[in-house]
Amino acid sequence: QVQLVESGGGLVQAGGSLRLSCAASGSVASIAAMGWYRQAPGNQRELVARMLIDSTTEYADAVRGRFNISRNKARNRWYLQMNTLKPEDTAVYYCNAASRWYNNWGQGTQVTVSS
């Protein structure tokens, strides 16, 4: 299992930028995929961006070209750089770490984009 703590959410105007950070602890060496998901009120949780252990990345169509997922070399922290934010990006953003043995979530951080 890993424990995840997100930070970096907040209120920003449309067109602005935010950087989310996820700090992982515990069995970090076993992480096979790390990612970011979001959930807006009344909607299901959806994938935003994901990075596999071989650095392959995957993005939702709605954020491709605006958001970037990255990680540090120690593999215990990853980031989501969000640029050109839109009001429809408003949601609670969750950090995720997955392996064959677990699928762990952080507590979530609110991102609000005003128009």
N, C-alpha and C positions, 0 to 999 in steps of 0.2 A: 504494500500500500504506500501511497504517497500523500502528503498533506500539501495543499495548495492555498496560497494567499495572493489575491489580486490587489493591485493598487493602480492609481492613475486616472480613475474616472472623474467625472465632473460635468459642469455646464459650460458649453461653448456655443458660439454663434455659428450659423451656417457658413461653410467655407473655411472654418478653422480646423485646427489639428489637436489631437490628443495622443498620448502614448500610454498604453496599458502595460503593466508589468505583472508577471506571475512568478512567484518564488515557490519552489518545490523543495520539500524535505522528505526524508524517509528513504524508501527504496528507489532512489532516482536512477540508479544504473539499469534498472529493468524497464524504464519507459521506452515504449516502441513508437509512440506518437504523442505529440503535444499540440494543443490547439486552443482556439477561441470559438465560443458559441455565444449566441445572444437570444434573448427572449423579450419581446415587446408585449405589453398588456393585451390579452386576448389571443395571442399567437403562441404557436409551439416553439420550443427551443430549436434554433437552426444553426447550422455550421456557418462560421464566418471565415475562418482560415485554419489550416492544419499543416503541420510539418512532421514528416516521418523521420525516423532515426537516420536515414540516409540523406536527409536534407531535402527530399522531394516535398514540394509544397502544393497545396490545393486551396483555392479560394472560391467563395460564393460569387456568382455572376454579379450580384449587386455591389460588390466591393472591389472586384478585380480592377487593378490599376490605381486604386485610391488607398488601399490598405496593404501593409506589408508585415508578415510575421518573421521574426528572427529569434535567435537564441544565443546564449553565451557558450563559450567552449566547454565549460564545466557541465553543461546540460542540466543545470539545476535552476535556470531562470530563462524565461522567454518573454517576448514582447509582441505587442501589436501596435504598430505605428498607423494611425488613422489620419488621413489627410482629406481635404475637401469634403468635410463632413456635411451631411444633409439631415434635415429634420427626421427623415425616415430611418436614420441610423440610431435614433433614440431607443434605448433598450437597456436591460441589465445584461452585462457581458460576463460570461463565465469562462474561467480557465479550465482546461481538461487535460488529463494525463491518462494514457491507456497502455495496457500491455495485455498479454494473453491471460493474465491473472486478475486484472482489476480495470475499472473504469472510474476514475476519481474526479471529483469536481471541487472547485473553489466555492467560496460563499457568494461570489458575484459582486460586481461593481457597477454602479449606475452611470450611464452616459446619456446626457440630455443635450440635444442640439436644438437651439432656438432659431426660428426663422426671422 
